[in-house]
Amino acid sequence: MSNIESNGSPMVGLSALKDLNISLIISDVDDTITSNGKLKPNALEAMYKASEKGYRIILLSGGSAGWCEVYLRQWPIFMVVAESGAVMIYKDENGQICYQQNPIITQENLDSRDKLLRMIGEERLSSDQYARLYDIAVDLSKVNEKELNDIKSMADVMGASYAQSSIHLNIWFGDYSKSKGLLAFMNLCGIDEETLKEESIYLGDALNDEEMFKLIPNSIGMKSVLDKKEEFKTLPKYISSYYGGDGFAEALDNLKKI
């Protein structure tokens, strides 16, 4: 562990969350709120309880804009930042669904995305690629290690960024990421970086959550983080006792009661 930076001890007990003054719950979705692709009752109940206590829930996902709109429609959440920081989806004062593109994205970025999309081939893509506006999602179950490395090499040559979750390799063009996108959209919402760091927790499960573990001091990793802890440069401050939605529910149950 000596070569790993951490926001604190990676094994701090979740009971310490009760002492924090938190107003924002920021979370990844796949294998953090969900478990093996399914939303379990305890995770959904935890979200409802937290929302009813006054916590604002923000989802930060590599998932498609289409999927993330469903989350906003169905779950008790404040907003979603989708496609690794590319787009914010929220409800206006009339309850209408609105999309806000990250202002850093250019038409040139989108043209490059379309070109790489054709090079990769439809057979390797996530089934929800049709619902994506800005990025490419390669389904890890549809490629072997050599094919995955070849795709990463193509992305490198074209100047793309990418991050690997538990299910996808997400690829995009433009100088943004989960953390940069979140900061940009929080500023648009009137929440500065200092407030974000002081008043939020972040929950994640995989290597593509590492930059958020570094940004948010009170970060929480699902138990899956321990399975690959040697691959991390920055570990979360807290580790749940369970995987996926069970760990998510455990963490939210430990937050201060209002």
C-alpha positions in Angstrom: 0.0 0.0 0.0 3.0 2.3 0.3 2.8 3.4 -3.4 -0.9 4.2 -3.2 -2.1 7.7 -2.5 -5.4 7.8 -0.6 -7.8 10.5 0.7 -7.4 8.7 4.0 -7.2 5.2 5.3 -9.0 3.0 2.7 -10.5 1.0 5.5 -12.2 3.8 7.5 -15.4 2.4 8.9 -18.7 3.7 7.4 -20.0 4.6 10.8 -17.8 7.7 10.6 -20.2 9.1 7.9 -22.7 10.0 10.7 -20.3 12.8 11.7 -20.2 14.5 8.3 -22.3 17.5 7.3 -23.3 16.3 3.8 -25.9 17.7 1.5 -25.0 16.1 -1.9 -24.8 12.4 -2.7 -22.8 11.9 -5.9 -22.7 8.4 -7.3 -21.7 6.2 -10.2 -24.4 3.8 -11.4 -23.3 0.5 -12.9 -22.2 -1.9 -10.1 -22.4 0.9 -7.6 -26.2 1.5 -7.4 -26.9 -1.6 -9.5 -25.8 -5.1 -8.8 -24.8 -7.2 -11.9 -27.0 -4.9 -14.0 -30.0 -5.0 -11.8 -31.5 -2.4 -9.4 -32.2 -4.2 -6.1 -35.0 -3.0 -3.8 -32.6 -2.0 -1.0 -30.6 0.4 -3.2 -33.8 2.1 -4.5 -35.2 2.3 -1.0 -31.9 3.9 0.2 -32.2 6.6 -2.5 -35.8 7.4 -1.5 -34.9 7.6 2.2 -31.9 9.9 1.5 -34.0 12.1 -0.8 -36.8 12.4 1.8 -34.2 13.4 4.4 -33.2 16.3 2.1 -30.1 15.0 0.4 -29.7 15.9 -3.2 -28.6 12.9 -5.3 -26.5 13.5 -8.4 -25.6 10.6 -10.7 -22.3 10.7 -12.5 -22.3 8.0 -15.2 -20.5 6.7 -18.2 -24.0 5.5 -19.3 -25.8 6.8 -22.3 -27.9 10.0 -22.3 -30.9 7.8 -23.1 -30.4 5.5 -20.1 -29.7 8.5 -17.8 -32.9 10.2 -18.8 -34.7 7.1 -17.5 -32.9 7.4 -14.2 -34.1 11.0 -13.9 -37.6 10.1 -14.7 -37.8 7.1 -12.4 -35.5 7.6 -9.5 -35.6 10.3 -6.7 -32.6 12.2 -8.0 -31.6 15.8 -8.5 -29.7 15.5 -11.8 -27.5 13.2 -13.9 -24.2 13.9 -15.6 -24.0 11.3 -18.4 -21.5 10.0 -20.8 -18.4 10.6 -18.7 -19.0 14.3 -18.2 -20.5 15.2 -21.7 -24.0 16.2 -20.8 -26.1 17.2 -17.8 -29.8 16.1 -17.7 -32.1 17.8 -15.2 -35.6 19.0 -14.7 -36.5 22.7 -15.1 -38.9 24.6 -12.8 -41.8 23.2 -14.8 -40.6 19.7 -14.4 -39.6 19.4 -18.0 -36.5 17.2 -18.9 -33.6 19.4 -20.1 -30.2 18.6 -21.7 -27.1 20.8 -21.2 -24.1 19.9 -23.4 -20.7 20.4 -21.9 -19.6 23.7 -23.5 -16.1 22.3 -24.2 -17.4 19.9 -26.8 -17.0 21.0 -30.4 -18.3 19.8 -33.8 -14.8 18.6 -34.6 -15.0 16.4 -31.5 -18.2 14.9 -32.7 -16.9 14.3 -36.2 -13.9 12.4 -34.8 -16.2 10.4 -32.6 -18.3 9.3 -35.7 -15.1 8.4 -37.6 -13.8 6.2 -34.8 -17.2 4.7 -34.3 -17.2 3.4 -37.9 -13.6 2.0 -37.4 -14.5 0.0 -34.3 -17.5 -1.7 -35.9 -21.1 -2.1 -34.6 -20.6 -5.7 -33.5 -18.2 -4.5 -30.7 -20.4 -1.8 -29.3 -22.7 -1.6 -26.3 -26.3 -2.3 -27.0 -27.2 1.2 -25.9 -24.8 2.9 -28.4 -27.9 4.2 -30.3 -28.9 6.2 -27.2 -25.5 7.9 -26.9 -25.0 11.5 -28.0 -21.3 12.1 -27.4 -19.2 9.0 -26.7 -18.5 5.5 -27.8 -19.1 2.5 -25.5 -17.3 -0.8 -26.3 -19.0 -3.8 -24.6 -16.2 -5.6 -22.8 -18.0 -8.9 -23.1 -17.8 -8.6 -27.0 -14.0 -8.1 -27.3 -11.0 -10.1 -26.3 -7.9 -8.6 -24.8 -6.1 -8.1 -28.1 -9.2 -6.4 -29.7 -9.6 -4.2 -26.7 -5.9 -3.1 -26.8 -6.3 -2.5 -30.6 -9.2 -0.2 -30.0 -7.3 1.7 -27.3 -4.4 2.1 -29.7 -6.8 3.5 -32.4 -8.2 5.9 -29.8 -4.7 7.0 -28.8 -3.7 7.7 -32.4 -6.8 9.8 -32.9 -6.3 11.8 -29.7 -9.3 10.4 -27.9 -9.7 9.9 -24.1 -11.1 6.7 -22.6 -11.9 5.1 -19.3 -12.8 1.5 -18.5 -15.6 0.6 -16.2 -16.7 -2.9 -15.0 -18.7 -3.3 -18.3 -17.6 -0.8 -20.9 -14.7 1.0 -22.4 -16.0 4.5 -22.8 -14.2 6.7 -25.5 -14.7 10.3 -26.2 -13.2 13.4 -27.8 -12.7 16.6 -25.9 -10.9 17.7 -22.8 -13.4 16.6 -20.2 -13.9 13.6 -17.9 -16.2 12.6 -15.1 -14.6 15.0 -12.6 -14.1 17.9 -15.1 -17.6 17.5 -16.4 -19.1 17.5 -12.9 -17.2 20.7 -11.9 -18.3 22.4 -15.0 -22.0 21.6 -14.5 -21.8 22.3 -10.7 -20.6 25.8 -11.6 -23.6 26.2 -13.9 -25.8 25.2 -10.9 -24.1 27.8 -8.6 -22.1 25.2 -6.6 -18.4 26.0 -6.3 -15.6 23.4 -6.0 -15.0 24.1 -2.4 -18.6 23.6 -1.4 -18.7 20.5 -3.6 -15.7 19.0 -1.7 -17.0 19.9 1.7 -20.6 18.9 1.4 -20.6 15.8 -0.8 -19.8 12.1 -0.8 -18.9 10.1 -3.9 -19.6 6.4 -4.4 -18.0 4.3 -7.0 -16.8 0.8 -7.8 -14.1 0.8 -10.5 -10.9 2.3 -11.9 -12.9 4.9 -13.9 -14.0 6.3 -10.5 -10.5 7.0 -9.4 -10.4 10.7 -10.4 -13.6 11.2 -8.4 -12.0 9.4 -5.4 -9.2 12.0 -5.7 -11.5 15.0 -6.1 -14.0 14.3 -3.3 -12.4 13.8 0.1 -15.3 11.8 1.5 -15.3 9.1 -1.2 -16.7 5.6 -0.8 -15.7 2.5 -2.8 -17.8 -0.6 -3.1 -16.1 -3.8 -2.0 -15.0 -4.4 -5.6 -12.4 -1.7 -5.2 -10.5 -4.0 -2.8 -10.4 -6.7 -5.5 -8.2 -4.5 -7.7 -6.7 -2.2 -5.1 -3.2 -2.6 -6.5 -4.3 -1.1 -9.8 -5.4 2.2 -8.1 -3.2 5.2 -7.5 -5.8 6.9 -5.4 -8.1 4.9 -3.2 -11.4 6.1 -1.6 -11.5 7.1 2.0 -14.1 4.5 2.9 -14.8 1.0 1.7 -18.2 -0.7 2.0 -18.6 -4.2 3.2 -20.6 -5.3 0.2 -20.6 -5.2 -3.6 -22.8 -3.0 -5.8 -26.2 -1.9 -4.6 -25.8 -3.6 -1.2 -22.7 -1.5 -0.5 -24.5 1.6 -1.8 -27.4 1.0 0.6 -25.0 0.4 3.4 -23.3 3.7 2.9 -26.5 5.8 2.7 -27.9 4.1 5.7 -24.9 5.4 7.7 -25.4 9.1 6.8 -26.5 11.5 9.4 -30.3 11.5 10.1 -31.9 14.9 9.5 
